[in-house]
Amino acid sequence: FNPATVICYEIPSMVQVQLKIYSILGQEVATLVDDTQSPGYYEINWEASNQAGGIYFAKLTSGKFEKICKMVLLK
């Protein structure tokens, strides 16, 4: 992606949700969501124009569920 991307997810019940972005070195570079959310479908925009090109990881935590996705920022 360049310079922004959309991260989509769906949650089945009211739960605490965290969506964080990490660099390839494991440093947290952004917290996009840190809130209790109602059931539904969500789309979150990440504007990464101030970040260096490279590999990033999006980590979604929702209750006991956890998912990590790899993303590549091309400059």
C-alpha positions in Angstrom: 0.0 0.0 0.0 1.0 3.6 -0.4 0.4 5.9 1.5 -2.8 4.6 3.2 -4.6 1.3 3.7 -7.9 0.1 5.1 -8.1 -2.6 7.7 -11.4 -4.4 7.9 -12.7 -6.7 10.7 -15.9 -8.0 12.1 -16.7 -8.8 15.8 -19.6 -11.0 16.9 -20.3 -9.6 20.4 -19.5 -6.6 22.6 -15.8 -6.9 23.4 -12.6 -4.9 24.1 -10.8 -4.4 20.8 -7.2 -3.4 20.1 -5.7 -2.8 16.7 -2.0 -1.9 16.7 0.6 -1.5 14.1 4.2 -2.8 14.6 7.4 -2.3 12.6 9.5 -5.3 11.5 11.6 -4.7 14.6 8.6 -5.1 16.9 8.2 -1.5 17.8 4.7 -0.2 18.1 4.2 2.6 15.6 0.4 3.2 15.9 -2.7 2.3 17.9 -5.7 2.5 15.7 -8.3 1.1 18.0 -8.3 0.6 21.8 -12.0 0.6 22.8 -15.0 -1.6 23.7 -17.0 -2.1 20.5 -20.4 -3.4 19.7 -21.0 -6.3 17.3 -20.5 -5.4 13.7 -18.3 -4.7 10.7 -15.5 -2.1 11.0 -13.2 -0.4 8.5 -10.2 1.5 9.9 -8.0 3.7 7.8 -4.2 3.8 8.5 -2.5 6.8 7.0 1.2 5.8 6.9 2.7 8.7 4.9 4.9 9.6 7.8 6.3 6.1 8.1 9.4 4.6 6.3 8.8 2.1 3.6 9.0 -1.5 4.7 7.2 -4.4 6.4 4.6 -3.7 9.1 2.3 -6.0 11.1 -1.3 -5.2 12.1 -2.3 -7.0 15.3 -6.0 -7.3 16.1 -6.9 -8.5 19.6 -10.6 -9.0 20.4 -11.3 -10.8 23.7 -9.4 -14.1 23.4 -9.1 -13.8 19.6 -5.8 -12.6 18.2 -4.8 -12.1 14.5 -1.6 -10.7 13.0 -1.4 -9.6 9.3 1.7 -8.6 7.4 1.6 -5.4 5.3 4.2 -3.9 2.9 4.4 -0.1 2.7 6.0 0.8 -0.7 7.4 4.3 -1.1 
